[in-house]
Amino acid sequence: MKRKLLVLCSAVVILIAMGYAAYGYWQYLNTPFFKTRGLVLWWYDVNQPERLDWLELAKKSHINTLSIYAHRKERETPEYKAFLKACADAGIKTEYQEHATSALLPRSLFAEHPEYFRQNEQGERVADSNCCPSSAEALEIIAENARKLSERDVPTNHRYYYWLDDGGKRCHCDKCKNLNDSDQALILENRIIKVLREKDPEALLAHLCYDNTLEVPATIKPEEGVFLEFAPFYRRWDKPLNDSEAVRDGQTLTHGRYMEVLKENLAVFPAETAQVLEYWCDVSLVSGWSKPAKKLPWHKDVFLEDIDTYAKLGIRHITAYAMYTDAEYYEAYGDVSFVEDYGNGLYDYRK
């Protein structure tokens, strides 16, 4: 009797274990690996739904995050606010990715407070971009303006983006000269994240690894909540990132070096919050940021290989530019299927 009872108990345990295993596998099959499947667009791209319905396109493509760039007056319009609400109703998160330092530290302050602004290589204070990160007063102004901006433009995914000025240079004053570009960026970001978390304890703030800030920070460590955003702008998009010898015409940065940079940064920033900002779908880039837009050379095989490369590094958040994918583009070329390839490729991926 005891033997039969033991066999019965063992069988029950095995069945339960098999059930848990089957449930785990079911969860694996039905849970996308990439948590963020996002696109960055212009407001003009989405503001003509009768000609190209971006909301429906996003839903059909399993895109769950949109960053819509717009000027301040456009963000105050009923149409813009209605689109944000429609995204929320559809379960699509919205955020605001943009270069912001000059907005957070107004250039108009330079006349009275040149010490707030960076010193160039010639030893002159200039108001061309960014700031002097060693100025406590400048940091306070930047942090306060970031707080105000975060209350006005509220992301629905707790991710904030106040990037350094695009192409802006670092400060060379005596206090800053031994800090590289990434160190100087982190000084600002570490101050801003503290302010953001006073109101939003779940706030995350991007450290944009791009152009001058590709180099890993040498001195400054990121505060909790600062996440890596890797943007390989100077790469090729007809060759996968794991093609280490690939290099874009006119550039010297190889894909192999890009991968080294990414891995070096992932040793400083946590992989679980790290995000990629790519350009696979960026019509504006291939058009030289002027219209009429050129047809996007879409390389689906490269895209799929790239997301596998990112996934193997533990990165689960992917966004990409898709600017100029608007009604005029659709009418000119009759095809925006690359958006579906992009969104569904991320949604269907399993590591």
Secondary structure, DSSP 4 states (H G I P E B T S, - for coil): -HHHHHHHHHHHHHHHHHHHHHHHHHHHHHS-S-SEEEEEEEHHHHS-TTT--HHHHHHHTT--EEEEE--HHHHTSHHHHHHHHHHHHTT-EEE---B-HHHHS-GGGTTT-GGGS-B-TTS-B--SSS--TT-HHHHHHHHHHHHHHHHHS--SSSEE--BPPTTPPPP-STTTTTS-HHHHHHHHHHHHHHHHHHH-TT-EEEEEE-GGG-SPPSSPPPPTTEEEEE--TTS-SSS-TT-TT---TT----HHHHHHHHHHHHTTS-TTT-EEEE-TT-HHHHTTT-SSPPPP---HHHHHHHHHHHHHTT--EEEEE-TT-SHHHHHHHS--HHHHHHHHHHHH---
